[in-house]
């Protein structure tokens, strides 16, 4: 997983700047238009300590639904062993 970003950049033949610009564009599009009804996206948000065992005060990528320039953390998704280890770390 740690090398995935580099592999994607190599395959796309894009610079890191272009890749970051696409990510920002996609993020803002979701923030502006909202997420589709039966979908969710991942966003780095400030944890309140109540979701997925992520400590309060830590910015962390969480599953969210967006609407009207607000987000709501999606509850009840399964967290894999690798992700659980990283959260606990």
Secondary structure, DSSP 8 states (H G I E B T S, - for coil): -TTHHHHHHHHHT--HHHHHHHHHHHHHHHHHH---TT--EEEEEE--S-STT--TT-EEEEEEEEETTEEEE-------HHHHHHHH-
